[in-house]
Amino acid sequence: MSLTQQELDRYKRHTILTEIGMEGQLILKKASVLIVGTGGLGSPIAMYLAASGVGKLGLIDFDVVDASNLQRQIIHKNSRIGDAKTDSAAESLREINPFVELELYNERLTRDNALSIFEHYDVVCDGTDNFATRYLVNDACVLSQTVNVFGSIRQFEGQVSVFGTSDGPCYRCLFPEPPEPGTVPSCAEAGVLGVLPGVIGTLQATEVIKQITGIGEPLVGRLLNYDALQMRFNEVKFLKDPECPCCGEMPDITSLGDYETLCGTGFVFEDQKQISADELSIWLQEVDRPVIIDVREPMELTEGCIPGSINIPMNEVPHRLDEIPRDKPVVIYCHLGIRSLHVINWLKNEAYTKLVNLDGGIEAWNSAHGSE
């Protein structure tokens, strides 16, 4: 394998770097990287790795481009709203560098396909936004002996680390168990500063290049934290856990499991009454209208509220029970209807019996009636 004259012209700012040079650029050309997610993090990761000359990029995503993505997912364009994200991303990447080979997986990453996909790549870059997929990516990387360059973002903060190297810790060494379902809002629920994924994704791309070329000191055993509001970085060091169930000396995880159940996203709430946005709208016109409790955080209220609702954030519910009547019907809602189910489940243990969940949360309400 060699570099064409066009490639030599393209990568000359790389090849004059002593640490990379011609040999390093050829190593990049021979390398293959899988990017899980082509959203906020996947955008800068894919764009910079393509520009840098990584020979093969795999893109896996099952979603389509939405207008709400464009505030931060810079690989997509307004004209591509409704297109598959993988196709949209590929179109941008071909414009950036036609010498890069692209492999598109317009599908959800699951325990059934992860290992068969990962085995074709040198590095996996995690650009996902949920815990179920993060644990899946981690375990699949450990089992397939593939390096995992991790990143996460929320509101104004981000994290970067490198997991799954031969002598380094994995994601489970740092986070053995996922948080309780509903306790950590997603970006869709909590919001995210538009430029934040650019910072974190670029750092991930940097770590990928370092892994491929062997230069510098990688973020192995180090979690880099970034605070955009304070414009500060800090670092947390951690060790490989010899008792880690995934990468430890006697691992229990020898195959991929049910990550939806592990992280609570697949949990079935039995005997919970649900109501649609349209049904609630009709009920609110009646004399015996229900009490409406909004369990979102105050910062989320800019997305709109149901008229007459009382805002009691999820973590304040145990301290504000006097505001939630026991003798009247109570409809509880959040952003998508997940946190509200957990609140209802907790309130049932406190002898509340007239609880109803708004299916789809404020998203469903706004879609049906507009933001009020």
C-alpha atoms as one frame of an Amber mdcrd trajectory, in Angstrom:
protein
   0.000   0.000   0.000   1.262   3.454  -0.880   0.035   7.031  -1.091  -0.922
   8.567  -4.433   0.345  12.014  -5.352  -3.104  13.411  -4.573  -2.943  11.840
  -1.109   0.586  13.128  -0.563  -0.630  16.645  -1.348  -3.651  16.202   0.904
  -1.776  14.884   3.939   1.449  16.904   3.722   0.726  18.713   7.022   0.638
  15.272   8.628   3.664  13.791   6.948   5.932  16.653   7.994   5.159  15.855
  11.636   8.025  13.779  13.005   5.625  11.731  15.130   3.508  10.740  12.115
   5.499  11.126   8.919   4.963   8.993   5.835   4.931   5.765   7.843   2.237
   7.020  10.211   0.082   8.239   7.331   0.290   4.815   5.705  -0.712   3.223
   9.017  -3.759   5.507   9.098  -4.622   4.485   5.530  -4.478   0.812   6.489
  -6.609   1.322   9.609 -10.333   0.761  10.055 -12.547   2.504  12.613 -16.189
   1.845  13.479 -18.170   4.866  14.683 -21.231   3.899  16.705 -23.724   6.704
  16.212 -23.626   9.501  13.631 -25.095  12.201  15.859 -23.478  14.911  17.960
 -20.311  12.989  18.795 -20.225  10.895  15.647 -20.246  14.017  13.459 -16.837
  15.485  14.423 -15.357  12.015  14.955 -16.233  10.899  11.438 -15.370  14.197
   9.775 -11.925  14.518  11.354 -11.006  10.858  10.907 -12.012  11.057   7.257
 -10.014  14.254   6.789  -7.037  12.657   8.547  -6.943   9.778   6.096  -8.184
   6.780   8.058  -8.595   4.182   5.324 -11.941   2.669   6.291 -14.747   4.130
   8.373 -17.776   2.132   9.439 -20.904   4.060  10.406 -23.721   2.408  12.340
 -26.973   4.219  13.133 -30.647   3.332  12.702 -32.033   6.877  13.042 -33.044
   9.508  10.492 -32.077  13.171  10.377 -34.432  15.423  12.350 -34.525  19.215
  12.481 -33.649  19.103  16.199 -30.354  17.373  15.308 -28.968  20.240  13.268
 -28.041  22.437  16.243 -25.058  20.159  16.951 -24.882  17.265  14.450 -22.857
  19.183  11.888 -22.348  16.261   9.508 -26.017  16.552   8.473 -27.670  19.313
   6.439 -31.110  20.866   6.356 -31.780  19.351   2.927 -31.302  15.846   4.386
 -34.034  15.975   7.026 -35.799  12.616   6.881 -32.817  10.808   5.330 -31.069
   7.923   7.079 -28.269   9.362   9.191 -25.745   6.901   7.796 -26.538   7.990
   4.224 -26.452  11.659   5.173 -23.124  11.271   6.974 -21.635   9.338   4.071
 -22.573  12.099   1.651 -20.680  14.648   3.754 -17.668  12.376   4.246 -17.287
  11.717   0.518 -17.086  15.466   0.010 -14.419  15.730   2.722 -12.237  12.873
   1.480 -13.073  10.632  -1.501 -10.128   8.352  -0.673 -11.802   6.949   2.438
 -13.750   3.686   2.178 -17.147   3.825   3.898 -19.125   0.886   5.266 -22.695
   1.778   6.260 -24.861  -0.119   8.740 -28.328   1.409   8.715 -29.443  -0.660
  11.694 -29.501  -0.716  15.476 -26.428  -2.111  17.232 -27.556  -5.185  19.179
 -26.095  -8.160  20.983 -26.882 -10.192  17.862 -24.769  -8.155  15.437 -22.149
  -6.366  17.559 -19.415  -9.009  17.571 -19.755  -9.824  13.883 -19.421  -6.101
  13.036 -16.646  -5.257  15.516 -14.335  -8.015  14.265 -13.770  -6.061  11.038
 -12.375  -2.954  12.771  -9.203  -1.946  14.622 -10.902   0.645  16.853 -14.496
   1.294  17.889 -15.492   4.860  18.698 -18.509   5.137  21.000 -20.680   8.110
  20.098 -23.877   6.826  21.687 -26.222   8.606  24.087 -27.648   5.823  26.251
 -26.311   3.448  28.888 -27.638   0.249  27.335 -25.578   0.763  24.186 -22.517
   1.910  26.141 -22.438  -1.323  28.118 -23.049  -3.291  24.924 -20.169  -1.504
  23.149 -17.875  -2.041  26.126 -18.574  -5.755  26.468 -18.386  -6.381  22.725
 -15.041  -4.550  22.558 -13.596  -6.600  25.422 -14.841  -9.881  23.953 -13.545
  -9.010  20.469 -10.315  -7.461  21.816 -11.061  -4.141  20.141 -10.089  -0.761
  21.602 -13.050   1.390  22.671 -12.639   5.174  22.471 -15.446   6.468  24.678
 -17.147   9.853  24.882 -20.287  11.202  26.535 -21.989  14.592  26.756 -24.803
  16.239  28.684 -25.791  19.888  28.942 -22.398  21.661  29.351 -20.151  18.763
  30.357 -18.399  15.912  28.601 -16.127  12.946  29.256 -13.529  11.062  27.220
 -11.538   7.900  27.932 -10.031   4.855  26.221 -11.205   1.397  27.283 -10.463
  -2.160  26.291  -6.737  -2.024  25.609  -4.758  -5.175  26.369  -3.547  -3.957
  29.764  -6.056  -1.203  30.566  -9.442  -1.031  32.298 -12.822  -1.224  30.615
 -15.960   0.869  31.076 -17.233  -1.506  33.767 -14.068  -0.987  35.823 -15.075
   2.657  36.141 -18.867   2.253  36.128 -19.679  -1.276  37.381 -23.429  -0.675
  37.362 -25.649   1.636  35.315 -27.498   4.418  37.150 -31.083   3.892  38.220
 -33.417   4.296  35.231 -34.682   7.844  34.844 -32.115   9.424  37.175 -29.848
  10.693  34.383 -31.816  12.613  31.738 -30.798  12.121  28.123 -29.724  15.014
  25.900 -33.279  15.085  24.550 -34.535  15.630  28.095 -31.778  17.775  29.645
 -30.452  19.584  26.571 -26.906  19.996  25.305 -24.813  22.993  24.266 -24.478
  22.831  20.494 -20.681  23.125  20.387 -20.054  20.629  23.222 -20.065  17.472
  21.062 -17.579  19.209  18.772 -15.102  19.472  21.644 -15.626  15.939  22.954
 -15.880  14.306  19.525 -12.659  15.969  18.398 -10.901  14.675  21.511 -12.188
  11.189  20.705 -10.887  11.481  17.145  -7.521  12.521  18.567  -7.412   9.425
  20.785  -8.298   7.223  17.814  -5.383   8.614  15.789  -3.053   8.118  18.760
  -4.217   4.525  19.117  -3.686   3.786  15.442  -0.271   5.444  15.121   1.017
   4.672  18.613   1.993   8.257  19.369   1.559  10.196  22.600   0.050   9.082
  25.893  -3.451   7.639  25.480  -6.322   8.214  27.911  -6.048   4.672  29.247
  -6.944   4.563  32.943  -7.775   8.257  32.781 -11.193   9.896  32.492 -10.945
  13.394  31.056 -13.789  15.669  32.209 -14.649  18.910  30.441 -16.775  21.742
  31.842 -17.698  24.195  29.101 -19.191  26.811  31.441 -16.030  27.056  33.530
 -13.784  26.193  30.547 -11.907  23.656  32.633 -10.544  20.181  32.158  -9.827
  17.796  34.989  -8.705  14.198  35.055  -9.704  11.210  37.155  -7.325   8.242
  37.208  -8.648   4.718  37.710  -7.223   1.211  37.596  -8.160  -2.019  35.922
 -10.352  -3.959  38.346  -9.072  -7.533  38.749 -12.596  -8.526  39.805 -14.304
  -6.796  36.881 -16.998  -9.145  35.527 -16.003  -8.248  31.961 -12.210  -7.733
  31.778 -11.106  -9.089  35.176  -9.023 -12.139  35.957 -12.072 -14.425  36.134
 -14.748 -12.703  34.017 -18.400 -13.665  34.291 -19.326 -11.983  31.019 -18.389
 -14.356  28.231 -21.207 -13.434  25.852 -23.412 -10.417  25.196 -26.534 -10.112
  27.344 -29.787  -8.196  27.685 -28.628  -4.584  28.023 -32.105  -3.066  27.865
 -33.053  -4.939  31.026 -29.671  -4.207  32.663 -30.182  -0.478  32.235 -33.900
  -0.474  32.938 -34.930   0.691  29.478 -36.626  -2.622  28.846 -38.371  -2.774
  32.223 -42.105  -3.428  32.045 -44.225  -1.480  34.489 -47.130  -3.726  35.300
 -50.596  -2.490  36.156 -49.791   1.110  35.287 -52.613   3.197  33.850 -51.665
   5.147  30.729 -53.430   8.005  29.028 -52.799   9.537  25.626 -52.387  13.263
  25.008 -55.742  13.419  23.233 -57.512  11.585  26.054 -55.953  13.898  28.642
 -57.035  16.960  26.671 -60.656  15.777  26.822 -60.389  14.928  30.529 -59.087
  18.410  31.323 -62.334  19.881  29.985 -64.435  17.959  32.502 -65.496  19.077
  35.971 -63.581  16.326  37.754 -60.341  17.128  35.954 -57.209  15.470  37.378
 -54.286  17.052  39.157 -51.332  17.276  36.749 -47.799  16.784  38.081 -44.773
  17.604  35.913 -41.682  15.763  37.210 -39.174  17.371  34.838 -36.349  19.624
  35.957 -37.062  23.395  35.881 -34.644  23.877  32.976 -36.819  21.581  30.851
 -39.940  23.718  31.206 -38.944  25.831  28.205 -40.207  22.936  26.084 -43.712
  23.776  27.219 -46.053  22.689  29.999 -49.543  21.290  30.255 -51.832  24.090
  31.489 -52.406  23.973  35.246 -49.642  21.460  35.938 -47.525  21.555  39.100
 -43.771  21.192  38.659 -42.284  18.775  41.200 -38.906  17.499  39.899 -38.455
  13.757  40.257 -35.884  13.969  43.059 -38.122  16.336  45.055 -41.194  14.088
  45.021 -40.421  12.310  48.344 -40.198  15.720  50.082 -43.349  17.227  48.542
 -45.951  14.534  49.028 -48.297  17.068  50.611 -48.727  18.615  47.141 -49.838
  15.318  45.595 -53.416  14.439  46.642 -54.382  10.877  47.487 -58.125  11.359
  47.019 -58.090  12.685  43.444 -56.833  11.317  40.101 -53.265  12.423  39.442
 -51.695  12.448  35.985 -47.893  12.490  36.016 -45.733  13.372  33.047 -42.113
  14.062  32.089 -40.343  14.483  28.748 -41.059  11.089  27.186 -42.993   9.203
  29.862 -40.157   7.185  31.399 -39.291   9.134  34.553 -42.983   9.597  35.273
 -43.437   5.812  35.291 -40.695   5.497  37.879 -42.320   8.201  40.009 -45.650
   6.383  39.788 -43.984   3.111  40.740 -42.473   4.796  43.820 -45.720   6.555
  44.786 -47.622   3.266  44.695 -45.402   2.104  47.541 -46.567   5.181  49.440
 -50.201   4.047  49.136 -51.158   6.265  46.187 -53.809   4.531  44.065 -55.209
   7.085  41.618 -52.143   7.560  39.426 -52.061   7.826  35.637 -49.044   8.210
  33.344 -49.083  10.446  30.273 -47.875   8.192  27.482 -45.115   9.959  25.547
 -44.850  12.851  28.017 -44.666  16.482  26.953 -43.339  15.389  23.551 -46.645
  13.669  22.825 -48.624  16.592  24.234 -46.747  19.170  22.126 -47.086  16.999
  19.042 -50.839  16.687  19.518 -51.647  20.188  20.728 -48.621  22.384  20.211
 -46.411  23.871  22.943 -48.564  25.891  25.355
